[in-house]
Amino acid sequence: MNIELRDPKYLMKLSKLGSFHQSKLSFLRSFLNEFKDWEYKKDLFELNEKGHGRAVYSFSKKNRTYSLVCFANEISDEERSDRVIATKWDAAFTLHDGVPTKGDLDRLARNVPKQEVGRLSYKELTLSRANKSLRIFNHVVESLSKGNQPNTELLSKVGYLYRTTAVYGSGKFGLADRFRIKNREEIYGPFRLEMMLVYLVRQFTFDQVNHIARHKNPNTAVELDPNICRNLGIGNSTGLGMAPFIVNHPILLNNWILARETALKKIREIEKASEQELNIFKNCLVKSLINVTNWNTDSEFQNKKIKKLTEDLEKFIKFLNQDFSFENTFPFNKIYMWAEENVSDECIEYIVSMMMEPYDEIISPLVNKMSSDEDQHFNIPIDRTIEELRNILESKYSEILKIDFKKKENNQNFWFISKNKEEPRMANRYEMDGSILEQPLAIARDIKKLYEAIFTQKNSLKIGKFLTNNNDLRHVVRRAFITEKFPYAEIQDNTIGSKLMPIDMLRLKLSFFGAIKFDPRSDKWLRICMFQGAPLPTDLKSFDNHWVYSSLN
Amino acid sequence: MISFSEIETTVKRATKSMGFSWGIAEEVGKNTRLLEMFGLPGIKNINQYFKIYNKDSFENINIYSRSNISKKFYCPIIAGVNFFDQSSSISELKQIEINNLAFPLLFIPFVSRTSEIAGKRIFLKVDNKEFLFNYNQSIYSNYLSGDIVEKSEKINLQFLENTNSFSENEWSELYKISEDTFVEETEELKQKGAGAGLTDND
């Protein structure tokens, strides 16, 4: 049986992409798989009784070492903000390439806590900062210092001790450019070093909370139970800054989605599933339900989606138990076809993620195909013709060409870079000034302009000649030829319309990171949790690959 | 140190703010990164150019001919974009001349990238400075000063044919030396060494 890849025009709608869930392809899971046989060490831990100071953690293998350098600082409660506009944080971190010298540590101490206004060097790979979840952190310190373990019910409501507010990489603020490290096999998967930073930060939060509790009351303090640690992750607050990323990196977006779609296609093409594979699928599905039932959010938008997901999953499990036989040929295709007809996008994509769980041999080869070299496809093919370009637009962008941008609601928003934080933002062009400085993120509108511009051009005209008088459309000409080669490179939706939910764009990216418990705080930012349920660094030599469903929270 | 990624992003934004389109700004960001990676003073030159840039003060080369002459200096960005876009027809001319090009170093990355897509080496002479572009893999040049070059009165550009840089005799001599790694075959080895059967008719 040959199953077609899902149609980009159906899949690449924002509401669909905003329904994606973590999976076996997720970057934090592939990071753990890649680094499980690296040597983990806590190299330095110099904190005072309040938990302020510096620490270094590392992963090493053969001649390569990656070191997380942590700086924990004293800040007042008023200074603690998880908005990107904050200037002070409880802790700041960088991932250093190699073993830092004392000189490196002193240099980093002067710069890392300053974040965007500090300067890093080519020896640093990622940069981040995080704030305590005060009510949780203080509760844990108090409990441990008195010799008690913390209230796990309270912990499960939040799921972490610290949350990061930004994780930077790839040349930002002087960090190493990607080209310096891109040929290292251990980081072929995307965002692997960002995942390493977050993972080691998680360990730092446990060590810090233990350290403070011990100093608070050396006679009675106990250490945080490792089982409780495993059920804590790292939180993250993410705003609009992340949204343009998936527009600005079309080939990377394609490679992420294509890996997921290829996995789904291959799984649907499996004629007979073994009993062991079916057990893994069913176990993961049942165990994962706790992540849905404990998905706490005040967002009405998300709560509606969770409610529907819960109902749909109940319906799905009933179907599996009563109306479905795994003796069927092509069982996963039948499940998928049932899901398409009976449940919401949120549940369809949930089931797709679950289907991947038994199939290491399908997923593992795809993981290393999820990076991209965008520069290779930067040059516009100037010798192609207008006829070819028109064919691409009509076949790849037919949904977009239907949008009427003369209607105000379809042209309502514009994306811009804020002057004070140099971060992407969005505003209503009819109410706010600044649309003249609009970023090139209105791809749908500009593609439509391009289509109209070539309408009267000769079929045989070469693209190079066309551009001589149409350089205002150059950025979308480039994209059209990229989309020709990479079917999932383009969001098939309007990124400036009045109905846009920017958190759909964030959710897509975060699901590939492996985040769970999406908690929208508005339509423009959300909180998530990463590594909840993950093995501790000392467990890495042998751990359950399906740890994400073993969380007690 | 400023990273190449920061260079590309900042130059792209700066180019857009000077009034160029986003698509051209993307090209100039990428180009300046390329110049700096090749060790040429991209930031210095683009910074200086934008200080004096005024659209009306410069001429555009829209369609290239064998000889491109202007009283005003040509804008190196538009000259570069159009050179890249028209490179197929320009390469047929084999050789072109540009009189009066402002900030010629900003033109260079377009030529380097054209060398890659055309699959030909390109030789460029900017007054007395010589550059040989090798398929965007390297640039060979006698210009090492790292200074700003504000203008060039005469530019010669030549697409080089794909020919060898050595004689047949030199190649034969080297090939003969390489043969010393080959093993002389006995009759038995001739029969068995290749692995396949002696006839191909079965």
Interface residues (C-beta under 8 A of the other chain):
Chain A: S121 Y122 S170 G171 K172 F173 G174 L175 A176 D177 R178 F179 D375 F378 N379 I380 I382 D383 I417 P440 K462 I463 G464 K465 L467 T468 N471 D472 L473 R474 H475 V476 V477 R478
Chain B: M1 I2 S3 F4 S5 E6 R13 F20 S21 W22 G23 I24 E26 E27 K30 N62 I63 V81 N82 F84 D85 Q86 S87 S88 R113 E116 I117
